[in-house]
Amino acid sequence: MKKQFAGADIYVKIVPLLKSLRPYYKSMNVFDEGGYWDLQDKTVLERHIAKIDSVIADIKKKNPKAQSSLRRESGRIDDVIQ
């Protein structure tokens, strides 16, 4: 699940929802680049999102043909494609 583009407010609501679902699964693997899953620190999350947004903006500035937030046929969303 890609939560980054939803913003921090949505992100912090989804993490508790996912945690509440853990008892219903044999295993649940979460890879949280924003760090909110473990730290539950919205400030850290917001800094991470701002950094990623800045990197994507820089890439798009250097390469006007670059595209971001693209959904593949598989459903996967790429941050940026150059």
C-alpha positions, 0 to 999 in steps of 0.5 A: 500500500502506498500512503505517501501521496495521501499526506501525513494526516491520512498516513497517521490514520491508516497505521493504527488501522493496519495495526488493529488488523494484525491479529487476523493474519498469520503474518503481516509485513509492513515496510514503512519508509516514513518511520511512523509504524515504529516511531509514531512521530508525525513530525518525523513522518512530515519531514520524510514526506517533505524530503521525498517531495523535494527530491521528486520536484528536483528530478522533475525540474532537471528532467521535464519529461519525468513523471511521478505518482504513476500506477503500473498495470500491476497496481504498483505506484512509482514515485518517479519515472525519468 
